Amino acid sequence: MKEFSTPLSRKIGLRYPLVSAPMFIISNKEMLVACAEAGILGAMPSLNARTIEGFKEELAFVKNATDKPFAINVTIGLTQPERLMQDVQACLEYEVPVMITSYGNPTQIVQAAHAAGTIVLHDVINLRHAKKAQAAGVDGIIGVSQGAGGHAGTVNPYVFIPYLRQHLDVPIVGAGCISGGEQVAATLSLGAELAYMGTRFIASTECGADDRFKNMVVDSDHLDIVYTDQVSGTHANFLKQTVPDPERSEGEAKKWKDIWSAGQGVSQIHEVKSIGQIVEDIVREYWDTVSRLAG
Ligand SMILES: Cc1cc2nc3c(=O)[nH]c(=O)nc-3n(C[C@H](O)[C@H](O)[C@H](O)COP(=O)(O)O)c2cc1C
C-alpha cells in the first residue's frame, strides 16, 4: 500500500498518519504491536496495568516485540500522584517514543519527556486547555470533537480543527468520529496532521474489549450513542443500552467495565477485523477518496 504522511507523522516515524487512540481498560500491548507493524501509532493508557510492575512488564513486552514507535497515555488528573510519576519514569526508562497526556496540566511531564527525546501530544476539547498545553511545550494538540468516544467535546470537527489551527502554532491531531479512509482524508484536508481513532479499533480482533462490546459497536449506529455526564461526572459518549437508567432502580450498581463508551463513528463500522486489515481498508479508502476528489 502506498504510504502517505504529514510533518508530524514523519517526525514520529509512521508509514501512515493514523493513531489507534488510548482506551481505558480495553486497549492493550497486543494492539500496540499490531499497530506498530501496520505502520501506525498504537496507544494505551498506563493505568490499564493495575500496578507499576505490571506496566513495566507491558512496556518490556512491546519493546521486545517491535522497534517501531508506539504511545502511552498518562491521564494526569485521574492518576494518583505517586503512580503518575512512576508511570512517567517508566516511560522514560523504556524509551517510549510518544506520550499522550490528558485530563490535566502536562508541564512537568513535557520537561521530563523532552529531556529524554520523547514526543508529547496533549488531548483537549477546548482552546483554553490547548493554549495552556502549548505554553507547556507539547509537540501537538489532539482536538477531540463532538461525537467522539470517551470524554468528547461539543464542537463539530469542521469548525474545531481549523479553529485550533488558527489560534495555535503546534500541529493539530484530529479526533472524533473518524472510522474510515474518507474521514481520514477529511481530517487531513482540514489541516490535521494525524487522524486519531478510538471507536474504530474497539472492533479489532486484538482489542481487549468483551466480544459483546465489539458486536454492539458493529451493530449500532449514531442514534444508539448517548452524551451524558451521569456516568463519570464529565460528559462522555456511551452505548445507550449499557448506561444505567437513573429513573429505574437497577439493583446493584452497574460496574464500570459493563458501561461501554463509543462514539458516533459506530455508524461506519460494520465488521470486527484484525488491525492489519483495518489499516489496509482505511489506506485503500483514503487513496480512493483522494483520486475521486482529484477527478
Ligand atoms: C472505550 C473508550 C475508552 C477511552 N479511554 C480513554 C482514556 O483512558 N484516555 C484518553 O485520553 N482517552 C480515552 N478515550 C478517548 C480516545 O482516546 C479518543 O479520544 C476517542 O476515542 C476518539 O474518538 P472516536 O472514538 O470517535 O474515534 C476513550 C475512548 C473510548 C471509546
The ligand as an SDF file (V2000), in Angstrom:
LIG
                    3D

 31 33  0  0  0  0  0  0  0  0999 V2000
  -13.8700    2.9150   25.4190 C   0  0  0  0  0  0  0  0  0  0  0  0
  -13.0620    4.1790   25.3710 C   0  0  0  0  0  0  0  0  0  0  0  0
  -12.1630    4.4560   26.3700 C   0  0  0  0  0  0  0  0  0  0  0  0
  -11.3650    5.6300   26.3340 C   0  0  0  0  0  0  0  0  0  0  0  0
  -10.4170    5.8330   27.3070 N   0  0  0  0  0  0  0  0  0  0  0  0
   -9.5750    6.9120   27.2040 C   0  0  0  0  0  0  0  0  0  0  0  0
   -8.5040    7.0850   28.1240 C   0  0  0  0  0  0  0  0  0  0  0  0
   -8.2900    6.2780   29.0340 O   0  0  0  0  0  0  0  0  0  0  0  0
   -7.7010    8.1620   27.9800 N   0  0  0  0  0  0  0  0  0  0  0  0
   -7.8900    9.0780   26.9810 C   0  0  0  0  0  0  0  0  0  0  0  0
   -7.1220   10.0580   26.8860 O   0  0  0  0  0  0  0  0  0  0  0  0
   -8.8980    8.9430   26.0830 N   0  0  0  0  0  0  0  0  0  0  0  0
   -9.7260    7.8690   26.1640 C   0  0  0  0  0  0  0  0  0  0  0  0
  -10.7080    7.6810   25.2240 N   0  0  0  0  0  0  0  0  0  0  0  0
  -10.8140    8.6440   24.0910 C   0  0  0  0  0  0  0  0  0  0  0  0
   -9.9570    8.1850   22.8960 C   0  0  0  0  0  0  0  0  0  0  0  0
   -8.5900    8.1740   23.2290 O   0  0  0  0  0  0  0  0  0  0  0  0
  -10.1900    9.0850   21.6690 C   0  0  0  0  0  0  0  0  0  0  0  0
  -10.0590   10.4360   22.0050 O   0  0  0  0  0  0  0  0  0  0  0  0
  -11.5650    8.8890   21.0520 C   0  0  0  0  0  0  0  0  0  0  0  0
  -11.8930    7.5230   21.0400 O   0  0  0  0  0  0  0  0  0  0  0  0
  -11.6110    9.4350   19.6210 C   0  0  0  0  0  0  0  0  0  0  0  0
  -12.9300    9.4310   19.1170 O   0  0  0  0  0  0  0  0  0  0  0  0
  -13.5900    8.1770   18.3140 P   0  0  0  0  0  0  0  0  0  0  0  0
  -13.8670    7.1320   19.3450 O   0  0  0  0  0  0  0  0  0  0  0  0
  -14.8260    8.7770   17.7670 O   0  0  0  0  0  0  0  0  0  0  0  0
  -12.6130    7.7130   17.3040 O   0  0  0  0  0  0  0  0  0  0  0  0
  -11.5250    6.5380   25.2540 C   0  0  0  0  0  0  0  0  0  0  0  0
  -12.4500    6.2470   24.2420 C   0  0  0  0  0  0  0  0  0  0  0  0
  -13.2120    5.0920   24.2830 C   0  0  0  0  0  0  0  0  0  0  0  0
  -14.1610    4.7850   23.1590 C   0  0  0  0  0  0  0  0  0  0  0  0
  1  2  1  0
  2  3  1  0
  2 30  2  0
  3  4  2  0
  4  5  1  0
  4 28  1  0
  5  6  2  0
  6  7  1  0
  6 13  1  0
  7  8  2  0
  7  9  1  0
  9 10  1  0
 10 11  2  0
 10 12  1  0
 12 13  2  0
 13 14  1  0
 14 15  1  0
 14 28  1  0
 15 16  1  0
 16 17  1  0
 16 18  1  0
 18 19  1  0
 18 20  1  0
 20 21  1  0
 20 22  1  0
 22 23  1  0
 23 24  1  0
 24 25  2  0
 24 26  1  0
 24 27  1  0
 28 29  2  0
 29 30  1  0
 30 31  1  0
M  END
$$$$
